[in-house]
Amino acid sequence: MELILKRIAKKKSYTIGKLYIKEEDPDSPPALPVREGAVTCQEEEGPTKSPRKGRLAGAIDENTISQEHFTPLPNREGQGGESYFCDTLEPTWRDYAHGGYKMKGHSAIPEGRYPVVVTWSPKFQQWLPLLLHVPKFEGIRIHEGNTCCDTAGCILLGENREVGKVLDSRRYVNLLKRRLAARPEGEPVYITIE
C-alpha cells in the first residue's frame, strides 16, 4: 500500500496537503473495511499491557530495516490509481535541497519515500503510523490535531475547511488505521511525500 502526500499550499507558518491511497495491486479488489465490533490491536492488547508487534505492525520491522529504504522522490507525473483520502497539515515546508534548514518543532519533513509501520505511541497512548528513516527527524507519526500547534513535524489528518487548520482529525486517523489493518497480510506500507 502506498500513501501519497501531495503538498499543495506551502505557507509561511504551515503546509497543507492532500493524502491519497494507492493499493499495491490495482487489479485486486479494494480492501474491505474493518467491520464494527472487530478487535483492533489496541483493544486486543489494552493500554495497560505491554504492546507487541501485531497485525497492524505490518511486514516491515523497524529494527531490521536499513537507511537504504529511504528513496529520493521520483517524478510521479501521469501516474494514476490513487484515490483521495483527506487533507493534511504539517509545519512550515523548507527547501532542504537548496539550503533550507530544519528548525526544531517548526519544520515539515523532507520530500521522499519512507516505510511506515504502526506502533504503540506512549505519548498518544494508542497505535499510530510511524514513518521510518526520515533524515534529521525522529518519531514522525501520522496523528490527530487541528493546527500547527498540535505538531512538531508530524502529519495531521483532517478536512481543510478553515484557513491553517484541519478538522475532523480523529475521524480520519481512525479511518486510516482501519484501512491499514484491512490491507492484505504482509503487505508493506510506504508514504511518498511530494
Contact map, one row per residue, 1 for C-alpha under 8 A:
11100000000000000000111100000000000000000000000000000000000000000000000000000000000000000000000000000000000000000000000000000000000000000000000000000000000000000000000000000000000000100011110000
11110000000000000000111100000000000000000000000000000000000000000000000000000000000000000000000000000000000000000000000000000000000000000000000000000000000000000000000000000000000000000000111100
11111000000000000011110000000000000000000000000000000000000000000000000000000000000000000000000000000000000000000000000000000000000000000000000000000000000000000000000000000000000000000000111100
01111100000000000011110000000000000000000000000000000000000000000000000000000000000000000000000000000000000000000000000000000000000000000000000000000000000000000000000000000000000000000000001111
00111110000000001111000000000000000000000000000000000000000000000000000000000000000000010000000000000000000000000000000000000000000000000000000000000000000000000000000000000000000000000000001111
00011111000000001111000000000000000000000000000000000000000000000000000000000000000000000000000000000000000000000000000000000000000000000000000000000000000000000000000000000000000000000000000011
00001111110000111100000000000000000000000000000000000000000000000000000000000000000000000000000000000000000000000000000000000000000000000000000000000000000000000000000000000000000000000000000011
00000111110000111100000000000000000000000000000000000000000000000000000000000000000000000000000000000000000000000000000000000000000000000000000000000000000000000000000000000000000000000000000000
00000011111000111000000000000000000000000000000000000000000000000000000000000000000000000000000000000000000000000000000000000000000000000000000000000000000000000000000000000000000000000000000000
00000011111101110000000000000000000000000000000000000000000000000000000000000000000000000001100000000000000000000000000000000000000000000000000000000000000000000000000000000000000000000000000000
00000000111111110000000000000000000000000000000000000000000000000000000000000000000000000001100000000000000000000000000000000000000000000000000000000000000000000000000000000000000000000000000000
00000000011111000000000000000000000000000000000000000000000000000000000000000000000000000001000000000000000000000000000000000000000000000000000000000000000000000000000000000000000000000000000000
00000000001111100000000000000000000000000000000000000000000000000000000000000000000000000011000000000000000000000000000000000000000000000000000000010000000000000000000000000000000000000000000000
00000000011111110000000000000000000000000000000000000000000000000000000000000000000000001111100000000000000000000000000000000000000000000000000000010000000000000001000000000000000000000000000000
00000011111011111000000000000000000000000000000000000000000000000000000000000000000000001111100000000000000100000000000000000000000000000000000000000000000000000000000000000000000000000000000000
00000011111001111100000000000000000000000000000000000000000000000000000000000000000000111100000000000000000000000000000000000000000000000000000000000000000000010001000000000000000000000000000000
00001111100000111110000000000000000000000000000000000000000000000000000000000000000000111000000000000000000000000000000000000000000000000000000000000000000000000000000000000000000000000000000000
00001111000000011111000000000000000000000000000000000000000000000000000000000000000111110000000000000000000000000000000000000000000000000000000000000000000000000000000000000000000000000000000000
00111100000000001111100000000000000000000000000000000000000000000000000000000000000111110000000000000000000000000000000000000000000000000000000000000000000000000000000000000000000000000000000000
00111100000000000111110000000000000000000000000000000000000000000000000000000000011111000000000000000000000000000000000000000000000000000000000000000000000000000000000000000000000000000000000000
11110000000000000011111000000000000000000000000000000000000000000000000000000000011110000000000000000000000000000000000000000000000000000000000000000000000000000000000000000000000000000000000000
11110000000000000001111101000000000000000000000000000000000000000000000000000000111000000000000000000000000000000000000000000000000000000000000000000000000000000000000000000000000000000000000000
11000000000000000000111111000100000000000000000000000000000000000000000000000000110000000000000000000000000000000000000000000000000000000000000000000000000000000000000000000000000000000000000000
11000000000000000000011111000000000000000000000000000000000000000000000000000000000000000000000000000000000000000000000000000000000000000000000000000000000000000000000000000000000000000010000000
00000000000000000000001111110000000000000000000000000000000000000000000000000000000000000000000000000000000000000000000000000000000000000000000000000000000000000000000000000000000000000000000000
00000000000000000000011111111000000000000000000000000000000000000000000000000000100000000000000000000000000000000000000000000000000000000000000000000000000000000000000000000000000000000000000000
00000000000000000000000011111000000000000000000000000000000000000000000000000000000000000000000000000000000000000000000000000000000000000000000000000000000000000000000000000000000000000000000000
00000000000000000000000011111100000000000000000000000000000000000000000000000000000000000000000000000000000000000000000000000000000000000000000000000000000000000000000000000000000000000000000000
00000000000000000000000001111110000000000000000000000000000000000000000000000000000000000000000000000000000000000000000000000000000000000000000000000000000000000000000000000000000000000000000000
00000000000000000000001000011111000000000000000000000000000000000000000000000000000000000000000000000000000000000000000000000000000000000000000000000000000000000000000000000000000000000000000000
00000000000000000000000000001111100000000000000000000000000000000000000000000000000000000000000000000000000000000000000000000000000000000000000000000000000000000000000000000000001001110000000000
00000000000000000000000000000111110000000000000000000000000000000000000000000000000000000000000000000000000000000000000000000000000000000000000000000000000000000000000000000000000001100000000000
00000000000000000000000000000011111000000000000000000000000000000000000000000000000000000000000000000000000000000000000000000000000000000000000000000000000000000000000000000000011001000000000000
00000000000000000000000000000001111101000000000000000000000000000000000000000000000000000000000000000000000000000000000000000000000000000000000000000000000000000000000000000000011011000000000000
00000000000000000000000000000000111111000000000000000000000000000000000000000000000000000000000000000000000000000000000000000000000000000000000000000000000000000000000000000000000000000000000000
00000000000000000000000000000000011111000000000000000000000000000000000000000000000000000000000000000000000000000000000000000000000000000000000000000000000000000000000000000000000000000000000000
00000000000000000000000000000000001111100000000000000000000000000000000000000000000000000000000000000000000000000000000000000000000000000000000000000000000000000000000000000000000000000000000000
00000000000000000000000000000000011111110000000000000000000000000000000000000000000000000000000000000000000000000000000000000000000000000000000000000000000000000000000000000000000000000000000000
00000000000000000000000000000000000011111011000000000000000000000000000000000000000000000000000000000000000000000000000000000000000000000000000000000000000000000000000000000000000000000000000000
00000000000000000000000000000000000001111111000000000000000000000000000000000000000000000000000000000000000000000000000000000000000000000000000000000000000000000000000000000000000000000000000000
00000000000000000000000000000000000000111111110000000111000000000000000000000000000000000000000000000000000000000000000000000010000000000000000000000000000000000000000000000000000000000000000000
00000000000000000000000000000000000000011111111000000000000000000000000000000000000000000000000000000000000000000000000000000110000000000000000000000000000000000000000000000000000000000000000000
00000000000000000000000000000000000000111111110000000000000000000000000000000000000000000000000000000000000000000000000000000000000000000000000000000000000000000000000000000000000000000000000000
00000000000000000000000000000000000000111111110000000000000000000000000000000000000000000000000000000000000000000000000000000000000000000000000000000000000000000000000000000000000000000000000000
00000000000000000000000000000000000000001111111111110000000000000000000000000000000000000000000000000000000000000000000000000000000000000000000000000000000000000000000000000000000000000000000000
00000000000000000000000000000000000000001111111110100000000000000000000000000000000000000000000000000000000000000000000000000000000000000000000000000000000000000000000000000000000000000000000000
00000000000000000000000000000000000000000100111111100000000000000000000000000000000000000000000000000000000000000000000000001100000000000000000000000000000000000000000000000000000000000000000000
00000000000000000000000000000000000000000000111111000000000000000000000000000000000000000000000000000000000000000000000000000000000000000000000000000000000000000000000000000000000000000000000000
00000000000000000000000000000000000000000000111111100000000000000000000000000000000000000000000000000000000000000000000000000000000000000000000000000000000000000000000000000000000000000000000000
00000000000000000000000000000000000000000000101111110000000000000000000000000000000000000000000000000000000000000000000000000000000000000000000000000000000000000000000000000000000000000000000000
00000000000000000000000000000000000000000000111011111000000000000000000000000000000000000000000000000000000000000000000100000000000000000000000000000000000000000000000000000000000000000000000000
00000000000000000000000000000000000000000000100001111100000000000000000000000000000000000000000000000000000000000000000000000000000000000000000000000000000000000000000000000000000000000000000000
00000000000000000000000000000000000000000000000000111111100000000000000000000000000000000000000000000000000000000000001000000000000000000000000000000000000000000000000000000000000000000000000000
00000000000000000000000000000000000000001000000000011111110000000000000000000000000000000000000000000000000000000000000000000000000000000000000000000000000000000000000000000000000000000000000000
00000000000000000000000000000000000000001000000000001111110000000000000000000000000000000000000000000000000000000000000000000000000000000000000000000000000000000000000000000000000010001000000000
00000000000000000000000000000000000000001000000000001111110000000000000000000000000000000000000000000000000000000000111000000000000000000000000000000000000000000000000000000000000110000000000000
00000000000000000000000000000000000000000000000000001111111110000000000000000000000000000000000000000000000000000000111000000000000000000000000000000000000000000000000000000000000000000000000000
00000000000000000000000000000000000000000000000000000111111110000000000000000000000000000000000000000000000000000000110000000000000000000000000000000000000000000000000000000000000000001111100000
00000000000000000000000000000000000000000000000000000000111110000000000000000000000000000000000000000000000000000000000000000000000000000000000000000000000000000000000000000000000000000111000000
00000000000000000000000000000000000000000000000000000000111111001000000000000000000000000000000000000000000000000011100000000000000000000000000000000000000000000000000000000000000000000001000000
00000000000000000000000000000000000000000000000000000000111111111000000000000000000000000000000000000000000000000000100000000000000000000000000000000000000000000000000000000000000000000000000000
00000000000000000000000000000000000000000000000000000000000111111000000000000000000000000000000000000000000000000000100000000000000100000000000000000000000000000000000000000000000000000000000000
00000000000000000000000000000000000000000000000000000000000011111000000000000000000000000000000000000000000000000000000000000000000000000000000000000000000000000000000000000000000000000000000000
00000000000000000000000000000000000000000000000000000000000011111100000000000000000000000000000000000000000000000000000000000000000000000000000000000000000000000000000000000000000000000000000000
00000000000000000000000000000000000000000000000000000000000111111110100000000000000000000000000000000000000000000000000000000000000000000000000000000000000000000000000000000000000000000000000000
00000000000000000000000000000000000000000000000000000000000000011111100000000000000000000000000000000000000000000000000000000000000010000000000000000000000000000000000000000000000000000000000000
00000000000000000000000000000000000000000000000000000000000000001111110000000000000000000000000000000000000000000000000000000000000010000000000000000000000000000000000000000000000000000000000000
00000000000000000000000000000000000000000000000000000000000000000111111000000000000000000000000000000000000000000000000000000000000000000000000000000000000000000000000000000000000000000000000000
00000000000000000000000000000000000000000000000000000000000000001111111000000000000000000000000000000000000000000110000000000000000010000000000000000000000000000000000000000000000000000000000000
00000000000000000000000000000000000000000000000000000000000000000011111100000000000000000000000000000000000000011110000000000000000011000000000000000000000000000000000000000000000000000000000000
00000000000000000000000000000000000000000000000000000000000000000001111110000000000000000000000000000000000000011100000000000000000000000000000000000000000000000000000000000000000000000000000000
00000000000000000000000000000000000000000000000000000000000000000000011111000000000000000000000000000000000000111000000000000000000000000000000000000000000000000000000000000000000000000000000000
00000000000000000000000000000000000000000000000000000000000000000000001111100000000000000000000000000000000000111000000000000000000000000000000000000000000000000000000000000000000000000000000111
00000000000000000000000000000000000000000000000000000000000000000000000111110000000000000000000000000000000000010000000000000000000000000000000000000000000000000000000000000000000000000000000000
00000000000000000000000000000000000000000000000000000000000000000000000011111000000000000000000000000000000000000000000000000000000000000000000000000000000000000000000000000000000000000000000000
00000000000000000000000000000000000000000000000000000000000000000000000001111110000000000000000000000000000000000000000000000000000000000000000000000000000000000000000000000000000000000000000000
00000000000000000000000000000000000000000000000000000000000000000000000000111110000000000000000000000000000000000000000000000000000000000000000000000000000000000000000000000000000000000000000000
00000000000000000000000000000000000000000000000000000000000000000000000000011111000000000000000000000000000000000000000000000000000000000000000000000000000000000000000000000000000000000000000000
00000000000000000000000000000000000000000000000000000000000000000000000000011111100000000000000000000000000000000000000000000000000000000000000000000000000000000000000000000000000000000000000000
00000000000000000000000000000000000000000000000000000000000000000000000000000111110000000000000000000000000000000000000000000000000000000000000000000000000000000000000000000000000000000000000000
00000000000000000000011001000000000000000000000000000000000000000000000000000011111000000000000000000000000000000000000000000000000000000000000000000000000000000000000000000000000000000000000000
00000000000000000001111000000000000000000000000000000000000000000000000000000001111100000000000000000000000000000000000000000000000000000000000000000000000000000000000000000000000000000000000000
00000000000000000001110000000000000000000000000000000000000000000000000000000000111110000000000000000000000000000000000000000000000000000000000000000000000000000000000000000000000000000000000000
00000000000000000111100000000000000000000000000000000000000000000000000000000000011111000000000000000000000000000000000000000000000000000000000000000000000000000000000000000000000000000000000000
00000000000000000111100000000000000000000000000000000000000000000000000000000000001111100000000000000000000000000000000000000000000000000000000000000000000000000000000000000000000000000000000000
00000000000000000111000000000000000000000000000000000000000000000000000000000000000111110000000000000000000000000000000000000000000000000000000000000000000011100000000000010000000000000000000000
00000000000000011110000000000000000000000000000000000000000000000000000000000000000011111000000000000000000000000000000000000000000000000000000000000000000011110000010000000000000000000000000000
00001000000000011110000000000000000000000000000000000000000000000000000000000000000001111100000000000000000000000000000000000000000000000000000000000000001111110000010000000000000000000000000000
00000000000001111000000000000000000000000000000000000000000000000000000000000000000000111110000000000000000000000000000000000000000000000000000001110000001110000001110000000000000000000000000000
00000000000001110000000000000000000000000000000000000000000000000000000000000000000000011111100000000000001100000000000000000000000000000000000000010010111100000000000000000000000000000000000000
00000000000011100000000000000000000000000000000000000000000000000000000000000000000000001111100000000000111100000000000000000000000000000000000000010011110000000000000000000000000000000000000000
00000000011111100000000000000000000000000000000000000000000000000000000000000000000000000111110000000000011100000000000000000000000000000000000000000000000000000000000000000000000000000000000000
00000000011001100000000000000000000000000000000000000000000000000000000000000000000000000111111000000000001110000000000000000000000000000000000000000000000000000000000000000000000000000000000000
00000000000000000000000000000000000000000000000000000000000000000000000000000000000000000001111100011100001101000000000000000000000000000000000000000000000000000000000000000000000000000000000000
00000000000000000000000000000000000000000000000000000000000000000000000000000000000000000000111111111000000001000000000000000000000000000000000000000000000000000000000000000000000000000000000000
00000000000000000000000000000000000000000000000000000000000000000000000000000000000000000000011111111100000001000000000000000000000000000000000000000000000000000000000000000000000000000000000000
00000000000000000000000000000000000000000000000000000000000000000000000000000000000000000000001111110000000000000000000000000000000000000000000000000000000000000000000000000000000000000000000000
00000000000000000000000000000000000000000000000000000000000000000000000000000000000000000000001111110000000000000000000000000000000000000000000000000000000000000000000000000000000000000000000000
00000000000000000000000000000000000000000000000000000000000000000000000000000000000000000000001111111000000000000000000000000000000000000000000000000000000000000000000000000000000000000000000000
00000000000000000000000000000000000000000000000000000000000000000000000000000000000000000000011111111100000000000000000000000000000000000000000000000000000000000000000000000000000000000000000000
00000000000000000000000000000000000000000000000000000000000000000000000000000000000000000000011100111110000000000000000000000000000000000000000000000000000000000000000000000000000000000000000000
00000000000000000000000000000000000000000000000000000000000000000000000000000000000000000000010100011111011000000000000000000000000000000000000000000000000000000000000000000000000000000000000000
00000000000000000000000000000000000000000000000000000000000000000000000000000000000000000000000000001111111000000000000000000000000000000000000000000000000000000000000000000000000000000000000000
00000000000000000000000000000000000000000000000000000000000000000000000000000000000000000000000000000111111000000000000000000000000000000000000000000001000000000000000000000000000000000000000000
00000000000000000000000000000000000000000000000000000000000000000000000000000000000000000010000000000011111000000000000000000000000000000000000000000011100000000000000000000000000000000000000000
00000000000000000000000000000000000000000000000000000000000000000000000000000000000000000011000000000111111100000000000000000000000000000000000000000001100000000000000000000000000000000000000000
00000000000000000000000000000000000000000000000000000000000000000000000000000000000000000111110000000111111110000000000000000000000000000000000000000001100000000000000000000000000000000000000000
00000000000000100000000000000000000000000000000000000000000000000000000000000000000000000111110000000000011111000000000000000000000000000000000000000000110000000000000000000000000000000000000000
00000000000000000000000000000000000000000000000000000000000000000000000000000000000000000000100000000000001111100000000000000000000001101000000000000000110000000000000000000000000000000000000000
00000000000000000000000000000000000000000000000000000000000000000000000000000000000000000000011100000000000111110000000000000000000001100000000000000000000000000000000000000000000000000000000010
00000000000000000000000000000000000000000000000000000000000000000000000110000000000000000000000000000000000011111000000000000000000000000000000000000000000000000000000000000000000000000000000111
00000000000000000000000000000000000000000000000000000000000000000000011111000000000000000000000000000000000001111100000000000000000000000000000000000000000000000000000000000000000000000000000111
00000000000000000000000000000000000000000000000000000000000000000000011110000000000000000000000000000000000000111110000000000000000000000000000000000000000000000000000000000000000000000000011110
00000000000000000000000000000000000000000000000000000000000000000000111000000000000000000000000000000000000000011111000000000000001111000000000000000000000000000000000000000000000000000000011100
00000000000000000000000000000000000000000000000000000000000100000000110000000000000000000000000000000000000000001111100000000000001110000000000000000000000000000000000000000000000000000001111000
00000000000000000000000000000000000000000000000000000000000100000000000000000000000000000000000000000000000000000111110000000000111100000000000000000000000000000000000000000000000000000001111000
00000000000000000000000000000000000000000000000000000001110111000000000000000000000000000000000000000000000000000011111000000000111100000000000000000000000000000000000000000000000000000000100000
00000000000000000000000000000000000000000000000000000001110000000000000000000000000000000000000000000000000000000001111100000011110000000000000000000000000000000000000000000000000000000000000000
00000000000000000000000000000000000000000000000000001001100000000000000000000000000000000000000000000000000000000000111110000011110000000000000000000000000000000000000000000000000000000000000000
00000000000000000000000000000000000000000000000000100000000000000000000000000000000000000000000000000000000000000000011111001111000000000000000000000000000000000000000000000000000000000000000000
00000000000000000000000000000000000000000000000000000000000000000000000000000000000000000000000000000000000000000000001111111111000000000000000000000000000000000000000000000000000000000000000000
00000000000000000000000000000000000000000000000000000000000000000000000000000000000000000000000000000000000000000000000111111100000000000000000000000000000000000000000000000000000000000000000000
00000000000000000000000000000000000000000000000000000000000000000000000000000000000000000000000000000000000000000000000011111000000000000000000000000000000000000000000000000000000000000000000000
00000000000000000000000000000000000000000000000000000000000000000000000000000000000000000000000000000000000000000000000011111100000000000000000000000000000000000000000000000000000000000000000000
00000000000000000000000000000000000000000000001000000000000000000000000000000000000000000000000000000000000000000000000111111110000000000000000000000000000000000000000000000000000000000000000000
00000000000000000000000000000000000000000100001000000000000000000000000000000000000000000000000000000000000000000000000111011111000000000000000000000000000000000000000000000000000000000000000000
00000000000000000000000000000000000000001100000000000000000000000000000000000000000000000000000000000000000000000000011110001111100000000000000000000000000000000000000000000000000000000000000000
00000000000000000000000000000000000000000000000000000000000000000000000000000000000000000000000000000000000000000000011110000111110000000000111000000000000000000000000000000000100000000000000000
00000000000000000000000000000000000000000000000000000000000000000000000000000000000000000000000000000000000000000001111000000011111000000000111000000000000000000000000000000000100000000000000000
00000000000000000000000000000000000000000000000000000000000000000000000000000000000000000000000000000000000000000001111000000001111100000011110000000000000000000000000000000000000000000000000000
00000000000000000000000000000000000000000000000000000000000000000000000000000000000000000000000000000000000000000111100000000000111111000011110000000000000000000000000000000000000000000000001000
00000000000000000000000000000000000000000000000000000000000001000000000000000000000000000000000000000000000000000111100000000000011111000011000000000000000000000000000000000000000000000000000000
00000000000000000000000000000000000000000000000000000000000000000110110000000000000000000000000000000000000000000110000000000000001111101100000000000000000000000000000000000000000000000000000000
00000000000000000000000000000000000000000000000000000000000000000000010000000000000000000000000000000000000011000100000000000000001111111101000000000000000000000000000000000000000000000000000000
00000000000000000000000000000000000000000000000000000000000000000000000000000000000000000000000000000000000011000000000000000000000011111000000000000000000000000000000000000000000000000000000000
00000000000000000000000000000000000000000000000000000000000000000000000000000000000000000000000000000000000000000000000000000000000001111100000000000000000000000000000000000000000000000000000000
00000000000000000000000000000000000000000000000000000000000000000000000000000000000000000000000000000000000010000000000000000000000011111111000000000000000000000000000000000000000000000000000000
00000000000000000000000000000000000000000000000000000000000000000000000000000000000000000000000000000000000000000000000000000000000011011111000000000000000000000000000000000000000000000000000000
00000000000000000000000000000000000000000000000000000000000000000000000000000000000000000000000000000000000000000000000000000000011100001111100000000000000000000000000000000000000000000000000000
00000000000000000000000000000000000000000000000000000000000000000000000000000000000000000000000000000000000000000000000000000000011101001111110000000000111000000000000000000000000000000000000000
00000000000000000000000000000000000000000000000000000000000000000000000000000000000000000000000000000000000000000000000000000001111000000011111000000000011000000000000000000000000000000000000000
00000000000000000000000000000000000000000000000000000000000000000000000000000000000000000000000000000000000000000000000000000001111000000001111100000000011110000000000000001000000000000000000000
00000000000000000000000000000000000000000000000000000000000000000000000000000000000000000000000000000000000000000000000000000001100000000000111110000000011110000000000001001000000000000000000000
00000000000000000000000000000000000000000000000000000000000000000000000000000000000000000000000000000000000000000000000000000000000000000000011111000000000111000000000011001000000000000000000000
00000000000000000000000000000000000000000000000000000000000000000000000000000000000000000000000000000000000000000000000000000000000000000000001111100110000110000000010011000000000000000000000000
00000000000000000000000000000000000000000000000000000000000000000000000000000000000000001000000000000000000000000000000000000000000000000000000111110100000101000000111010000000000000000000000000
00000000000000000000000000000000000000000000000000000000000000000000000000000000000000001000000000000000000000000000000000000000000000000000000011111110000000000001110000000000000000000000000000
00000000000011000000000000000000000000000000000000000000000000000000000000000000000000001110000000000000000000000000000000000000000000000000000001111111000000000001100000000000000000000000000000
00000000000000000000000000000000000000000000000000000000000000000000000000000000000000000000000000000000000000000000000000000000000000000000000000111111000000000000000000000000000000000000000000
00000000000000000000000000000000000000000000000000000000000000000000000000000000000000000000000000000000000000000000000000000000000000000000000011111111000000000000000000000000000000000000000000
00000000000000000000000000000000000000000000000000000000000000000000000000000000000000000110000000000000100000000000000000000000000000000000000010111111111100000000000000000000000000000000000000
00000000000000000000000000000000000000000000000000000000000000000000000000000000000000000010000000000001111000000000000000000000000000000000000000011111110000000000000000000000000000000000000000
00000000000000000000000000000000000000000000000000000000000000000000000000000000000000000110000000000000111110000000000000000000000000000001000000000011111000000000000000000000000000000000000000
00000000000000000000000000000000000000000000000000000000000000000000000000000000000000000110000000000000000110000000000000000000000000000001111000000011111100000000000000000000000000000000000000
00000000000000000000000000000000000000000000000000000000000000000000000000000000000000011100000000000000000000000000000000000000000000000001111000000010111110000000000000000000000000000000000000
00000000000000000000000000000000000000000000000000000000000000000000000000000000000000011100000000000000000000000000000000000000000000000000011111000010011111000000010010000000000000000000000000
00000000000000000000000000000000000000000000000000000000000000000000000000000000000001111000000000000000000000000000000000000000000000000000011110000000001111100000010011011000000000000000000000
00000000000000000000000000000000000000000000000000000000000000000000000000000000000001110000000000000000000000000000000000000000000000000000000101000000000111110000011111111000000000000000000000
00000000000000000000000000000000000000000000000000000000000000000000000000000000000001110000000000000000000000000000000000000000000000000000000000000000000011111000011110000000000000000000000000
00000000000000010000000000000000000000000000000000000000000000000000000000000000000000110000000000000000000000000000000000000000000000000000000000000000000001111111111000000000000000000000000000
00000000000000000000000000000000000000000000000000000000000000000000000000000000000000000000000000000000000000000000000000000000000000000000000000000000000000111110111000000000000000000000000000
00000000000000000000000000000000000000000000000000000000000000000000000000000000000000000000000000000000000000000000000000000000000000000000000000000000000000011111111000000000000000000000000000
00000000000000000000000000000000000000000000000000000000000000000000000000000000000000000000000000000000000000000000000000000000000000000000000000000000000000011111100000000000000000000000000000
00000000000001010000000000000000000000000000000000000000000000000000000000000000000000001000000000000000000000000000000000000000000000000000000000110000000000010111110000000000000000000000000000
00000000000000000000000000000000000000000000000000000000000000000000000000000000000000001000000000000000000000000000000000000000000000000000000001110000000000011111111000000000000000000000000000
00000000000000000000000000000000000000000000000000000000000000000000000000000000000000111000000000000000000000000000000000000000000000000000000011100000000111111101111110000000000000000000000000
00000000000000000000000000000000000000000000000000000000000000000000000000000000000000000000000000000000000000000000000000000000000000000000000001000000000001111100111110000000000000000000000000
00000000000000000000000000000000000000000000000000000000000000000000000000000000000000000000000000000000000000000000000000000000000000000000000000000000000001100000011111110000000000000000000000
00000000000000000000000000000000000000000000000000000000000000000000000000000000000000000000000000000000000000000000000000000000000000000000000111000000000111100000011111111000000000000000000000
00000000000000000000000000000000000000000000000000000000000000000000000000000000000000000000000000000000000000000000000000000000000000000000001110000000000011000000000111111100000000000000000000
00000000000000000000000000000000000000000000000000000000000000000000000000000000000000000000000000000000000000000000000000000000000000000000000000000000000001000000000111111110000000000000000000
00000000000000000000000000000000000000000000000000000000000000000000000000000000000001000000000000000000000000000000000000000000000000000000000000000000000011000000000111111111000000000000000000
00000000000000000000000000000000000000000000000000000000000000000000000000000000000000000000000000000000000000000000000000000000000000000000011100000000000011000000000011111111100000000000000000
00000000000000000000000000000000000000000000000000000000000000000000000000000000000000000000000000000000000000000000000000000000000000000000000000000000000000000000000001111111110000000000000000
00000000000000000000000000000000000000000000000000000000000000000000000000000000000000000000000000000000000000000000000000000000000000000000000000000000000000000000000000111111111000000000000000
00000000000000000000000000000000000000000000000000000000000000000000000000000000000000000000000000000000000000000000000000000000000000000000000000000000000000000000000000011111111100000000000000
00000000000000000000000000000000000000000000000000000000000000000000000000000000000000000000000000000000000000000000000000000001100000000000000000000000000000000000000000001111111110000000000000
00000000000000000000000000000000110000000000000000000000000000000000000000000000000000000000000000000000000000000000000000000000000000000000000000000000000000000000000000000111111111000000000000
00000000000000000000000000000010110000000000000000000000000000000000000000000000000000000000000000000000000000000000000000000000000000000000000000000000000000000000000000000011111111100000000000
00000000000000000000000000000000000000000000000000000001000000000000000000000000000000000000000000000000000000000000000000000000000000000000000000000000000000000000000000000001111111100000000000
00000000000000000000000000000000010000000000000000000011000000000000000000000000000000000000000000000000000000000000000000000000000000000000000000000000000000000000000000000000111111100000000000
00000000000000000000000000000011110000000000000000000000000000000000000000000000000000000000000000000000000000000000000000000000000000000000000000000000000000000000000000000000011111110000000000
10000000000000000000000000000011000000000000000000000000000000000000000000000000000000000000000000000000000000000000000000000000000000000000000000000000000000000000000000000000001111111010000000
00000000000000000000000000000010000000000000000000000000000000000000000000000000000000000000000000000000000000000000000000000000000000000000000000000000000000000000000000000000000001111110000000
00000000000000000000000000000000000000000000000000000010010000000000000000000000000000000000000000000000000000000000000000000000000000000000000000000000000000000000000000000000000000111110000000
00000000000000000000000000000000000000000000000000000000011000000000000000000000000000000000000000000000000000000000000000000000000000000000000000000000000000000000000000000000000000011111000000
10000000000000000000000100000000000000000000000000000000011000000000000000000000000000000000000000000000000000000000000000000000000000000000000000000000000000000000000000000000000000111111100000
10000000000000000000000000000000000000000000000000000000011100000000000000000000000000000000000000000000000000000011000000000000000000000000000000000000000000000000000000000000000000000111110000
11100000000000000000000000000000000000000000000000000000010000000000000000000000000000000000000000000000000000000011100000000000000000000000000000000000000000000000000000000000000000000011111000
11100000000000000000000000000000000000000000000000000000000000000000000000000000000000000000000000000000000000001111000000000000000000000000000000000000000000000000000000000000000000000001111100
01111000000000000000000000000000000000000000000000000000000000000000000000000000000000000000000000000000000000001111000000000000001000000000000000000000000000000000000000000000000000000000111110
01111000000000000000000000000000000000000000000000000000000000000000000010000000000000000000000000000000000000111100000000000000000000000000000000000000000000000000000000000000000000000000011111
00011110000000000000000000000000000000000000000000000000000000000000000010000000000000000000000000000000000001111000000000000000000000000000000000000000000000000000000000000000000000000000001111
00011110000000000000000000000000000000000000000000000000000000000000000010000000000000000000000000000000000000110000000000000000000000000000000000000000000000000000000000000000000000000000000111
